Amino acid sequence: MGVTPGFTVASDGLVIGVDEAGRGPLAGPVVAAAVVLGVSIPTGLDDSKRLSPARRAKLETAIRGSCGWAVAVVEPDEIDRVNIFMATMLAMTRAVASLTGALGHEPREVLIDGNMTPAGRCTEWRWPARAIVGGDGIEPAISAASIIAKEWRDRLMVEAAATHPHYGWERNKGYGTAEHMEALRVHGATSLHRRSFAPVSQLTLL
């Protein structure tokens, strides 16, 4: 979570791209990333979902080596307290706050994938924001953020799978696959499951 040594802010102001990963899974955190592109922009940036795992991993390394970036993680217990929408807004807010703090500059604009921003929803949000539907496929800074967020969350789920081996998280990353649902029925929910999500809450009542 940092700023590349020698990274400088563009003369026309700072533009930050933001995206999240992990809104839909039954287990694990939601992760948001904020990225400001450097002078050398990695080639081939795209929506992380359209990239192969190998290509995405290479791009993440390039982004982290040439851009300013930060990540924020909201854990399942907080997701359950505030709901997944607000958890996503909080993660975005915290990622932007971390990045602007590291850079020492406020952004001219924050570009966010989707149709909503944290403006007016999170009291800590203080920056000009613009939502862009499909932005992770058309705005390079958002594409970079989508790659960072996806890779970061995937690593967390692979690590969690070592502690909770029954659920196949190294493969399904916490999504409600048949394998994951069967493991939930057999082994029950873990501390990393989102108990406010219907498939988990319904199974815990059985």
Phi and psi in degrees as GROMACS dihedral restraints (atoms count N, CA, C in turn):
[ dihedral_restraints ]
;  ai    aj    ak    al  type     phi  dphi    fc
    3     4     5     6     1  -167.9    20    10
    4     5     6     7     1  -169.8    20    10
    6     7     8     9     1  -118.2    20    10
    7     8     9    10     1   131.0    20    10
    9    10    11    12     1   -61.0    20    10
   10    11    12    13     1   134.6    20    10
   12    13    14    15     1   -53.5    20    10
   13    14    15    16     1   132.2    20    10
   15    16    17    18     1    86.6    20    10
   16    17    18    19     1    -1.1    20    10
   18    19    20    21     1   -64.4    20    10
   19    20    21    22     1   133.6    20    10
   21    22    23    24     1  -124.9    20    10
   22    23    24    25     1   151.7    20    10
   24    25    26    27     1   -82.5    20    10
   25    26    27    28     1   137.5    20    10
   27    28    29    30     1   -62.1    20    10
   28    29    30    31     1   149.6    20    10
   30    31    32    33     1   -65.8    20    10
   31    32    33    34     1   -25.1    20    10
   33    34    35    36     1   -91.5    20    10
   34    35    36    37     1    11.5    20    10
   36    37    38    39     1   104.8    20    10
   37    38    39    40     1   167.5    20    10
   39    40    41    42     1   -90.5    20    10
   40    41    42    43     1   128.1    20    10
   42    43    44    45     1  -118.7    20    10
   43    44    45    46     1   124.6    20    10
   45    46    47    48     1  -110.8    20    10
   46    47    48    49     1   134.8    20    10
   48    49    50    51     1  -101.3    20    10
   49    50    51    52     1   141.4    20    10
   51    52    53    54     1  -134.9    20    10
   52    53    54    55     1   138.6    20    10
   54    55    56    57     1  -152.3    20    10
   55    56    57    58     1   165.8    20    10
   57    58    59    60     1  -126.0    20    10
   58    59    60    61     1   162.9    20    10
   60    61    62    63     1  -137.3    20    10
   61    62    63    64     1   138.2    20    10
   63    64    65    66     1    98.2    20    10
   64    65    66    67     1    29.2    20    10
   66    67    68    69     1   -74.0    20    10
   67    68    69    70     1   -35.1    20    10
   69    70    71    72     1   -94.4    20    10
   70    71    72    73     1   -17.5    20    10
   72    73    74    75     1   -63.7    20    10
   73    74    75    76     1   161.4    20    10
   75    76    77    78     1   -87.3    20    10
   76    77    78    79     1   -14.4    20    10
   78    79    80    81     1  -140.8    20    10
   79    80    81    82     1   154.5    20    10
   81    82    83    84     1    90.8    20    10
   82    83    84    85     1   172.9    20    10
   84    85    86    87     1   -82.2    20    10
   85    86    87    88     1   169.5    20    10
   87    88    89    90     1  -101.2    20    10
   88    89    90    91     1   138.5    20    10
   90    91    92    93     1  -123.8    20    10
   91    92    93    94     1   133.0    20    10
   93    94    95    96     1  -119.1    20    10
   94    95    96    97     1   145.4    20    10
   96    97    98    99     1  -124.9    20    10
   97    98    99   100     1   145.4    20    10
   99   100   101   102     1  -122.4    20    10
  100   101   102   103     1   132.5    20    10
  102   103   104   105     1  -135.9    20    10
  103   104   105   106     1   135.9    20    10
  105   106   107   108     1  -116.8    20    10
  106   107   108   109     1   125.9    20    10
  108   109   110   111     1   -70.6    20    10
  109   110   111   112     1   145.1    20    10
  111   112   113   114     1   -89.8    20    10
  112   113   114   115     1  -171.5    20    10
  114   115   116   117     1   -64.6    20    10
  115   116   117   118     1   -40.0    20    10
  117   118   119   120     1   -95.8    20    10
  118   119   120   121     1   103.1    20    10
  120   121   122   123     1   -90.5    20    10
  121   122   123   124     1   124.8    20    10
  123   124   125   126     1   -56.4    20    10
  124   125   126   127     1   140.0    20    10
  126   127   128   129     1   -84.6    20    10
  127   128   129   130     1   147.5    20    10
  129   130   131   132     1    88.7    20    10
  130   131   132   133     1    15.3    20    10
  132   133   134   135     1   -62.9    20    10
  133   134   135   136     1   139.1    20    10
  135   136   137   138     1  -161.6    20    10
  136   137   138   139     1   172.9    20    10
  138   139   140   141     1   -52.8    20    10
  139   140   141   142     1   128.4    20    10
  141   142   143   144     1   -58.0    20    10
  142   143   144   145     1   -29.7    20    10
  144   145   146   147     1   -70.3    20    10
  145   146   147   148     1   -18.8    20    10
  147   148   149   150     1   -94.9    20    10
  148   149   150   151     1     0.7    20    10
  150   151   152   153     1  -102.9    20    10
  151   152   153   154     1   146.5    20    10
  153   154   155   156     1   -68.9    20    10
  154   155   156   157     1   154.9    20    10
  156   157   158   159     1   -54.8    20    10
  157   158   159   160     1   -39.8    20    10
  159   160   161   162     1   -66.7    20    10
  160   161   162   163     1   -44.5    20    10
  162   163   164   165     1   -66.0    20    10
  163   164   165   166     1   -40.3    20    10
  165   166   167   168     1   -63.1    20    10
  166   167   168   169     1   -41.3    20    10
  168   169   170   171     1   -63.8    20    10
  169   170   171   172     1   -40.9    20    10
  171   172   173   174     1   -65.5    20    10
  172   173   174   175     1   -41.1    20    10
  174   175   176   177     1   -66.7    20    10
  175   176   177   178     1   -37.4    20    10
  177   178   179   180     1   -60.2    20    10
  178   179   180   181     1   -43.8    20    10
  180   181   182   183     1   -60.6    20    10
  181   182   183   184     1   -42.2    20    10
  183   184   185   186     1   -65.8    20    10
  184   185   186   187     1   -41.2    20    10
  186   187   188   189     1   -64.3    20    10
  187   188   189   190     1   -46.3    20    10
  189   190   191   192     1   -67.3    20    10
  190   191   192   193     1   -21.4    20    10
  192   193   194   195     1   -90.4    20    10
  193   194   195   196     1   -14.5    20    10
  195   196   197   198     1  -129.6    20    10
  196   197   198   199     1    -4.8    20    10
  198   199   200   201     1  -124.2    20    10
  199   200   201   202     1   166.0    20    10
  201   202   203   204     1   -88.4    20    10
  202   203   204   205     1   135.3    20    10
  204   205   206   207     1  -153.3    20    10
  205   206   207   208     1   156.4    20    10
  207   208   209   210     1  -152.9    20    10
  208   209   210   211     1   155.1    20    10
  210   211   212   213     1  -129.9    20    10
  211   212   213   214     1   143.9    20    10
  213   214   215   216     1  -129.8    20    10
  214   215   216   217     1   139.5    20    10
  216   217   218   219     1  -121.1    20    10
  217   218   219   220     1   127.1    20    10
  219   220   221   222     1  -111.2    20    10
  220   221   222   223     1   120.0    20    10
  222   223   224   225     1   -79.7    20    10
  223   224   225   226     1   164.1    20    10
  225   226   227   228     1   -56.6    20    10
  226   227   228   229     1   -36.4    20    10
  228   229   230   231     1   -64.9    20    10
  229   230   231   232     1   -35.8    20    10
  231   232   233   234     1   -73.6    20    10
  232   233   234   235     1   -36.8    20    10
  234   235   236   237     1   -56.5    20    10
  235   236   237   238     1   -44.6    20    10
  237   238   239   240     1   -65.1    20    10
  238   239   240   241     1   -32.0    20    10
  240   241   242   243     1   -74.0    20    10
  241   242   243   244     1   -41.4    20    10
  243   244   245   246     1  -110.5    20    10
  244   245   246   247     1   -10.5    20    10
  246   247   248   249     1    86.7    20    10
  247   248   249   250     1   157.8    20    10
  249   250   251   252     1   -67.7    20    10
  250   251   252   253     1   -33.7    20    10
  252   253   254   255     1   -63.2    20    10
  253   254   255   256     1   -49.8    20    10
  255   256   257   258     1   -66.8    20    10
  256   257   258   259     1   -34.5    20    10
  258   259   260   261     1   -61.9    20    10
  259   260   261   262     1   -39.1    20    10
  261   262   263   264     1   -65.2    20    10
  262   263   264   265     1   -43.9    20    10
  264   265   266   267     1   -61.9    20    10
  265   266   267   268     1   -40.4    20    10
  267   268   269   270     1   -65.7    20    10
  268   269   270   271     1   -42.2    20    10
  270   271   272   273     1   -61.6    20    10
  271   272   273   274     1   -42.5    20    10
  273   274   275   276     1   -62.2    20    10
  274   275   276   277     1   -44.4    20    10
  276   277   278   279     1   -61.4    20    10
  277   278   279   280     1   -45.0    20    10
  279   280   281   282     1   -67.8    20    10
  280   281   282   283     1   -36.2    20    10
  282   283   284   285     1   -65.4    20    10
  283   284   285   286     1   -44.4    20    10
  285   286   287   288     1   -65.9    20    10
  286   287   288   289     1   -41.0    20    10
  288   289   290   291     1   -61.6    20    10
  289   290   291   292     1   -41.0    20    10
  291   292   293   294     1   -65.3    20    10
  292   293   294   295     1   -42.7    20    10
  294   295   296   297     1   -68.4    20    10
  295   296   297   298     1   -45.8    20    10
  297   298   299   300     1   -64.4    20    10
  298   299   300   301     1   -34.6    20    10
  300   301   302   303     1   -64.5    20    10
  301   302   303   304     1   -40.4    20    10
  303   304   305   306     1   -69.1    20    10
  304   305   306   307     1   -37.4    20    10
  306   307   308   309     1   -78.0    20    10
  307   308   309   310     1   -29.0    20    10
  309   310   311   312     1    75.9    20    10
  310   311   312   313     1    21.0    20    10
  312   313   314   315     1  -136.9    20    10
  313   314   315   316     1   145.5    20    10
  315   316   317   318     1   -89.3    20    10
  316   317   318   319     1   144.3    20    10
  318   319   320   321     1   -77.4    20    10
  319   320   321   322     1   149.7    20    10
  321   322   323   324     1   -70.2    20    10
  322   323   324   325     1   -35.5    20    10
  324   325   326   327     1  -159.3    20    10
  325   326   327   328     1   147.2    20    10
  327   328   329   330     1  -115.6    20    10
  328   329   330   331     1   123.9    20    10
  330   331   332   333     1  -101.2    20    10
  331   332   333   334     1   126.4    20    10
  333   334   335   336     1  -123.9    20    10
  334   335   336   337     1   132.7    20    10
  336   337   338   339     1   -68.7    20    10
  337   338   339   340     1   134.6    20    10
  339   340   341   342     1   117.1    20    10
  340   341   342   343     1  -162.7    20    10
  342   343   344   345     1  -117.3    20    10
  343   344   345   346     1     7.8    20    10
  345   346   347   348     1  -139.8    20    10
  346   347   348   349     1   153.5    20    10
  348   349   350   351     1  -125.2    20    10
  349   350   351   352     1   166.7    20    10
  351   352   353   354     1   -72.8    20    10
  352   353   354   355     1    -7.7    20    10
  354   355   356   357     1   -59.0    20    10
  355   356   357   358     1   125.0    20    10
  357   358   359   360     1    81.2    20    10
  358   359   360   361     1    -3.9    20    10
  360   361   362   363     1  -113.2    20    10
  361   362   363   364     1   -33.2    20    10
  363   364   365   366     1  -114.0    20    10
  364   365   366   367     1   125.7    20    10
  366   367   368   369     1   -64.1    20    10
  367   368   369   370     1   -24.7    20    10
  369   370   371   372     1   -81.1    20    10
  370   371   372   373     1   -12.1    20    10
  372   373   374   375     1   -73.7    20    10
  373   374   375   376     1   128.5    20    10
  375   376   377   378     1  -136.9    20    10
  376   377   378   379     1    13.3    20    10
  378   379   380   381     1  -114.4    20    10
  379   380   381   382     1   152.0    20    10
  381   382   383   384     1   -61.4    20    10
  382   383   384   385     1   131.0    20    10
  384   385   386   387     1  -132.8    20    10
  385   386   387   388     1   146.9    20    10
  387   388   389   390     1  -138.3    20    10
  388   389   390   391     1   124.7    20    10
  390   391   392   393     1   -85.6    20    10
  391   392   393   394     1   139.4    20    10
  393   394   395   396     1  -130.5    20    10
  394   395   396   397     1   111.9    20    10
  396   397   398   399     1   -67.0    20    10
  397   398   399   400     1   127.3    20    10
  399   400   401   402     1    72.7    20    10
  400   401   402   403     1    17.8    20    10
  402   403   404   405     1   -61.7    20    10
  403   404   405   406     1   -26.8    20    10
  405   406   407   408     1   -68.6    20    10
  406   407   408   409     1   -12.6    20    10
  408   409   410   411     1  -106.0    20    10
  409   410   411   412     1    -7.2    20    10
  411   412   413   414     1  -127.1    20    10
  412   413   414   415     1   -22.0    20    10
  414   415   416   417     1  -108.0    20    10
  415   416   417   418     1   115.3    20    10
  417   418   419   420     1   -55.2    20    10
  418   419   420   421     1   -38.7    20    10
  420   421   422   423     1   -65.9    20    10
  421   422   423   424     1   -37.0    20    10
  423   424   425   426     1   -70.9    20    10
  424   425   426   427     1   -40.5    20    10
  426   427   428   429     1   -56.2    20    10
  427   428   429   430     1   -45.3    20    10
  429   430   431   432     1   -61.5    20    10
  430   431   432   433     1   -41.4    20    10
  432   433   434   435     1   -65.0    20    10
  433   434   435   436     1   -38.0    20    10
  435   436   437   438     1   -64.7    20    10
  436   437   438   439     1   -37.0    20    10
  438   439   440   441     1   -67.9    20    10
  439   440   441   442     1   -46.7    20    10
  441   442   443   444     1   -60.9    20    10
  442   443   444   445     1   -47.0    20    10
  444   445   446   447     1   -63.0    20    10
  445   446   447   448     1   -44.9    20    10
  447   448   449   450     1   -62.9    20    10
  448   449   450   451     1   -48.2    20    10
  450   451   452   453     1   -64.5    20    10
  451   452   453   454     1   -41.3    20    10
  453   454   455   456     1   -61.9    20    10
  454   455   456   457     1   -47.6    20    10
  456   457   458   459     1   -67.3    20    10
  457   458   459   460     1   -40.8    20    10
  459   460   461   462     1   -58.5    20    10
  460   461   462   463     1   -41.0    20    10
  462   463   464   465     1   -63.6    20    10
  463   464   465   466     1   -41.2    20    10
  465   466   467   468     1   -60.3    20    10
  466   467   468   469     1   -40.7    20    10
  468   469   470   471     1   -72.2    20    10
  469   470   471   472     1   -34.4    20    10
  471   472   473   474     1   -65.2    20    10
  472   473   474   475     1   -41.2    20    10
  474   475   476   477     1   -63.3    20    10
  475   476   477   478     1   -42.1    20    10
  477   478   479   480     1   -65.3    20    10
  478   479   480   481     1   -31.9    20    10
  480   481   482   483     1   -63.2    20    10
  481   482   483   484     1   -28.4    20    10
  483   484   485   486     1   -67.9    20    10
  484   485   486   487     1   -31.0    20    10
  486   487   488   489     1   -86.3    20    10
  487   488   489   490     1   -31.3    20    10
  489   490   491   492     1  -124.6    20    10
  490   491   492   493     1    79.2    20    10
  492   493   494   495     1   -76.4    20    10
  493   494   495   496     1   -10.2    20    10
  495   496   497   498     1   -78.7    20    10
  496   497   498   499     1   -17.2    20    10
  498   499   500   501     1   -99.2    20    10
  499   500   501   502     1    -5.8    20    10
  501   502   503   504     1    70.1    20    10
  502   503   504   505     1    28.3    20    10
  504   505   506   507     1   -63.8    20    10
  505   506   507   508     1   -25.1    20    10
  507   508   509   510     1   -65.6    20    10
  508   509   510   511     1   -20.0    20    10
  510   511   512   513     1  -103.4    20    10
  511   512   513   514     1   -46.6    20    10
  513   514   515   516     1   -96.8    20    10
  514   515   516   517     1    -7.6    20    10
  516   517   518   519     1    55.5    20    10
  517   518   519   520     1    26.4    20    10
  519   520   521   522     1    95.4    20    10
  520   521   522   523     1    -4.7    20    10
  522   523   524   525     1   -72.8    20    10
  523   524   525   526     1   160.3    20    10
  525   526   527   528     1   -82.7    20    10
  526   527   528   529     1    59.8    20    10
  528   529   530   531     1   -72.1    20    10
  529   530   531   532     1   168.5    20    10
  531   532   533   534     1   -59.1    20    10
  532   533   534   535     1   -41.2    20    10
  534   535   536   537     1   -59.7    20    10
  535   536   537   538     1   -46.0    20    10
  537   538   539   540     1   -66.2    20    10
  538   539   540   541     1   -43.9    20    10
  540   541   542   543     1   -64.0    20    10
  541   542   543   544     1   -39.8    20    10
  543   544   545   546     1   -64.0    20    10
  544   545   546   547     1   -41.7    20    10
  546   547   548   549     1   -64.4    20    10
  547   548   549   550     1   -36.5    20    10
  549   550   551   552     1   -62.0    20    10
  550   551   552   553     1   -42.5    20    10
  552   553   554   555     1   -65.1    20    10
  553   554   555   556     1   -37.5    20    10
  555   556   557   558     1   -82.2    20    10
  556   557   558   559     1   -43.6    20    10
  558   559   560   561     1  -107.0    20    10
  559   560   561   562     1   -12.6    20    10
  561   562   563   564     1    81.9    20    10
  562   563   564   565     1  -178.3    20    10
  564   565   566   567     1   -85.7    20    10
  565   566   567   568     1   149.4    20    10
  567   568   569   570     1  -102.6    20    10
  568   569   570   571     1   178.6    20    10
  570   571   572   573     1   -67.9    20    10
  571   572   573   574     1   -14.4    20    10
  573   574   575   576     1   -95.1    20    10
  574   575   576   577     1    -2.1    20    10
  576   577   578   579     1   -81.7    20    10
  577   578   579   580     1   146.4    20    10
  579   580   581   582     1   -88.4    20    10
  580   581   582   583     1   100.3    20    10
  582   583   584   585     1   -73.2    20    10
  583   584   585   586     1   -11.7    20    10
  585   586   587   588     1   -83.1    20    10
  586   587   588   589     1   -10.0    20    10
  588   589   590   591     1   -83.3    20    10
  589   590   591   592     1   133.5    20    10
  591   592   593   594     1   -54.3    20    10
  592   593   594   595     1   -46.1    20    10
  594   595   596   597     1   -59.5    20    10
  595   596   597   598     1   -31.2    20    10
  597   598   599   600     1   -80.6    20    10
  598   599   600   601     1   -48.2    20    10
  600   601   602   603     1   -63.7    20    10
  601   602   603   604     1   -35.9    20    10
  603   604   605   606     1   -69.1    20    10
  604   605   606   607     1   -39.4    20    10
  606   607   608   609     1   -68.2    20    10
  607   608   609   610     1   -33.7    20    10
  609   610   611   612     1   -71.2    20    10
  610   611   612   613     1   -15.8    20    10
  612   613   614   615     1   -87.4    20    10
  613   614   615   616     1   -13.3    20    10
